[in-house]
Amino acid sequence: MKSINKFLTMLAALLLTASSLFSAATVFAAEQKTKTLTVHKLLMTDQELDAWNSDAITTAGYDGSQNFEQFKQLQGVPQGVTEISGVAFELQSYTGPQGKEQEN
């Protein structure tokens, strides 16, 4: 009986030590980086949409961080464009840098 108690005590000590090492590993893990992207929901006429050149907007300095007023100041943005408020987007899946797809 004493040998079983001794074995269980040693096992418990080993498990406590191992569990503290595993929790310390997450403390030293690399921080996850998040990127912020502003998505503008634009309302345009058919003519404005046909004339839309997204490459020209990028060349003019759009990088996804501007608010709507800054976006409208860029050259190539149609003057009559308005932003649709109250629209939300949710990321369904994402392909990471290693080519691995992740579900939301």
PAZAPA-4460 file (N, C-alpha, C; in steps of 0.05 Angstrom, whole numbers, plus 32768, in hexadecimal, padded with zeros to 4 digits):
% residues 104
    n_x    n_y    n_z   ca_x   ca_y   ca_z    c_x    c_y    c_z   seq   type   mol
   8010   7FE8   8000   8000   8000   8000   8011   8019   8000     1      M     A
   8028   8018   800F   8039   802F   8010   8046   8035   7FF5     2      K     A
   804C   8020   7FE6   8058   8024   7FCC   8044   8031   7FB8     3      S     A
   802B   802A   7FBA   8016   8037   7FA9   8014   8054   7FB0     4      I     A
   8013   805B   7FCA   8012   8077   7FD3   802A   8086   7FC9     5      N     A
   8041   807A   7FCB   805A   8087   7FC3   8059   808C   7FA4     6      K     A
   8050   8078   7F95   804E   807A   7F78   803A   8090   7F71     7      F     A
   8023   8091   7F7D   800F   80A6   7F77   8019   80C1   7F7E     8      L     A
   8027   80C4   7F94   8033   80DE   7F9C   8047   80E7   7F87     9      T     A
   8058   80D5   7F7E   806C   80DC   7F6A   805E   80E3   7F50    10      M     A
   8049   80D5   7F49   803B   80DA   7F30   802E   80F6   7F31    11      L     A
   8022   80FC   7F48   8015   8117   7F4C   802A   812D   7F4A    12      A     A
   8041   8129   7F56   8056   813D   7F55   8060   8141   7F38    13      A     A
   8063   812B   7F2A   806B   812C   7F0E   8057   813B   7EFD    14      L     A
   803D   8135   7F01   8028   8142   7EF1   8027   8160   7EF8    15      L     A
   802A   8168   7F11   802A   8184   7F18   8041   8193   7F0B    16      L     A
   8059   8186   7F0B   8070   8192   7EFE   806C   8195   7EE0    17      T     A
   8063   8180   7ED4   805E   8181   7EB7   8049   8195   7EAF    18      A     A
   8034   8197   7EBE   801F   81AA   7EB8   8028   81C7   7EBA    19      S     A
   803A   81CD   7ECD   8045   81E8   7ED0   8057   81EE   7EB8    20      S     A
   8065   81DB   7EAD   8076   81E0   7E96   8066   81E5   7E7D    21      L     A
   804F   81D7   7E7A   803E   81DC   7E62   8031   81F7   7E63    22      F     A
   8029   8200   7E7B   801D   821B   7E7D   8032   8231   7E78    23      S     A
   804B   822C   7E80   8060   8240   7E7B   8066   8242   7E5E    24      A     A
   8062   822D   7E4E   8068   822E   7E32   8057   8242   7E23    25      A     A
   803E   8245   7E2C   802C   8258   7E1E   8034   8275   7E25    26      T     A
   8041   8279   7E3B   8049   8295   7E43   805F   829E   7E2F    27      V     A
   8070   828C   7E27   8086   8294   7E15   8080   8290   7DF8    28      F     A
   8068   8289   7DF1   8060   8286   7DD5   805F   82A1   7DC8    29      A     A
   8064   82A1   7DAE   8064   82BA   7D9E   8048   82C6   7D9F    30      A     A
   8047   82E1   7DA2   802D   82EE   7DA3   801F   82EC   7D88    31      E     A
   8005   82E8   7D88   7FF5   82E7   7D70   7FF1   8304   7D66    32      Q     A
   7FF7   8308   7D4C   7FF4   8323   7D41   7FD8   8326   7D34    33      K     A
   7FCC   833C   7D38   7FB3   8342   7D2B   7FB6   835A   7D19    34      T     A
   7FA9   835A   7D03   7FA9   8370   7CF0   7F8D   837C   7CEE    35      K     A
   7F8C   8396   7CEC   7F72   83A3   7CEA   7F6F   83AC   7CCD    36      T     A
   7F58   83A7   7CC3   7F51   83AF   7CA8   7F36   83BD   7CA8    37      L     A
   7F34   83D4   7C9C   7F1B   83E3   7C9A   7F0D   83DB   7C80    38      T     A
   7EF5   83D0   7C82   7EE6   83C8   7C6B   7ED0   83DD   7C66    39      V     A
   7ED1   83EA   7C4F   7EBD   83FF   7C48   7EA7   83F2   7C38    40      H     A
   7E8E   83F5   7C40   7E77   83EB   7C31   7E6D   8403   7C20    41      K     A
   7E72   8402   7C07   7E6D   8419   7BF5   7E54   8416   7BE5    42      L     A
   7E46   842C   7BE2   7E2E   842D   7BD1   7E35   843F   7BB9    43      L     A
   7E33   8433   7BA1   7E3A   8442   7B88   7E24   843E   7B73    44      M     A
   7E24   8450   7B60   7E12   844C   7B49   7E1F   8438   7B37    45      T     A
   7E10   842D   7B24   7E1B   841A   7B11   7E32   8427   7B01    46      D     A
   7E30   8440   7AFA   7E45   844D   7AEB   7E5E   8450   7AFC    47      Q     A
   7E5B   8457   7B15   7E72   845A   7B27   7E80   843E   7B2B    48      E     A
   7E70   842A   7B2D   7E7B   840F   7B31   7E89   8406   7B18    49      L     A
   7E7E   840B   7B00   7E8C   8404   7AE7   7EA6   8412   7AE4    50      D     A
   7EA8   842B   7AEE   7EC0   843B   7AEB   7ED4   8435   7B02    51      A     A
   7ECC   8426   7B16   7EDC   8421   7B2E   7EF6   8412   7B26    52      W     A
   7F0C   841D   7B30   7F26   8410   7B2B   7F34   840D   7B46    53      N     A
   7F32   83F6   7B52   7F3D   83F1   7B6D   7F5B   83F4   7B6E    54      S     A
   7F68   83ED   7B57   7F86   83F0   7B57   7F8E   840D   7B59    55      D     A
   7F7F   841F   7B4D   7F85   843C   7B4F   7F82   8446   7B6C    56      A     A
   7F6F   843B   7B7B   7F6B   8443   7B97   7F83   843A   7BA7    57      I     A
   7F8C   8422   7BA2   7FA4   8418   7BB1   7FBC   8429   7BAA    58      T     A
   7FC0   842F   7B91   7FD6   8440   7B88   7FD4   845C   7B95    59      T     A
   7FBC   8465   7B99   7FB8   8480   7BA4   7FBE   8481   7BC2    60      A     A
   7FC3   846A   7BCE   7FCA   8469   7BEB   7FB8   845A   7BFD    61      G     A
   7FA3   844D   7BF3   7F91   843E   7C04   7F9F   8425   7C0E    62      Y     A
   7F9F   8422   7C29   7FAC   840A   7C35   7F9A   83FB   7C48    63      D     A
   7F80   8403   7C49   7F6E   83F4   7C5A   7F6B   83FF   7C76    64      G     A
   7F7A   8414   7C7D   7F79   841F   7C98   7F6A   8439   7C99    65      S     A
   7F63   8445   7C83   7F55   845F   7C82   7F38   845D   7C8A    66      Q     A
   7F2E   8472   7C96   7F11   8473   7C9B   7F04   847D   7C81    67      N     A
   7EE9   847F   7C81   7EDB   8484   7C68   7EE2   84A0   7C5D    68      F     A
   7EE4   84B4   7C6F   7EEB   84CF   7C65   7F06   84D0   7C58    69      E     A
   7F1A   84C3   7C64   7F34   84C1   7C58   7F33   84B2   7C3E    70      Q     A
   7F23   849D   7C3D   7F20   848D   7C25   7F15   849E   7C0E    71      F     A
   7F01   84AF   7C14   7EF4   84BF   7BFF   7F07   84D4   7BF4    72      K     A
   7F1C   84DC   7C03   7F2F   84F0   7BFA   7F43   84E4   7BE5    73      Q     A
   7F45   84CA   7BE3   7F58   84BE   7BD1   7F4F   84C3   7BB4    74      L     A
   7F63   84C6   7BA3   7F5D   84CA   7B87   7F53   84B0   7B7B    75      Q     A
   7F3D   84B2   7B6B   7F32   849A   7B5F   7F19   8490   7B6C    76      G     A
   7F12   849B   7B84   7EFA   8493   7B91   7EE3   84A4   7B86    77      V     A
   7ECE   8498   7B7C   7EB8   84A8   7B71   7EAC   84BB   7B86    78      P     A
   7EA5   84D3   7B7E   7E9B   84E8   7B90   7E80   84E1   7B9C    79      Q     A
   7E6F   84D2   7B8D   7E54   84CC   7B97   7E53   84B3   7BA9    80      G     A
   7E69   84A6   7BAE   7E69   848E   7BBE   7E62   8494   7BDB    81      V     A
   7E51   8482   7BE6   7E49   8485   7C02   7E4F   846A   7C10    82      T     A
   7E52   846C   7C2B   7E57   8454   7C3A   7E3D   8449   7C46    83      E     A
   7E39   842F   7C44   7E21   8422   7C4F   7E28   841C   7C6D    84      I     A
   7E18   8427   7C7F   7E1D   8421   7C9B   7E0E   8409   7CA5    85      S     A
   7E17   83FE   7CBB   7E08   83E8   7CC7   7E0D   83CD   7CBA    86      G     A
   7E21   83CA   7CA9   7E27   83B1   7C9C   7E3E   83A4   7CAA    87      V     A
   7E3C   838A   7CB0   7E52   837C   7CBE   7E5B   8365   7CAE    88      A     A
   7E75   835E   7CB0   7E80   8347   7CA2   7E8C   8334   7CB7    89      F     A
   7E8C   831B   7CB1   7E98   8307   7CC3   7EA9   82F5   7CB2    90      E     A
   7EC2   82F0   7CBB   7ED4   82DF   7CAD   7ECC   82C2   7CB0    91      L     A
   7EC7   82B4   7C9A   7EBE   8299   7C9B   7ED6   8285   7C9D    92      Q     A
   7EEA   8289   7C8C   7F02   8279   7C8D   7F1A   8289   7C84    93      S     A
   7F31   8280   7C8B   7F49   828E   7C86   7F5F   827A   7C7F    94      Y     A
   7F6E   8280   7C6A   7F85   8270   7C63   7F9E   827D   7C6E    95      T     A
   7FAB   8270   7C80   7FC2   827B   7C8E   7FDB   827B   7C7D    96      G     A
   7FF1   8285   7C88   800A   8287   7C79   8016   826C   7C70    97      P     A
   800F   8257   7C7F   8019   823C   7C77   8006   822E   7C64    98      Q     A
   7FF1   823C   7C5B   7FDE   8230   7C48   7FC9   8220   7C56    99      G     A
   7FC8   8222   7C70   7FB4   8212   7C80   7F9B   8223   7C83   100      K     A
   7F84   8218   7C7C   7F6B   8226   7C7E   7F60   8223   7C9B   101      E     A
   7F57   823A   7CA6   7F4C   823A   7CC1   7F2F   8243   7CBF   102      Q     A
   7F1D   8235   7CCD   7F01   823D   7CCE   7EFD   8251   7CE4   103      E     A
   7EE9   8262   7CE1   7EE2   8275   7CF6   7ECF   8268   7D0A   104      N     A
***
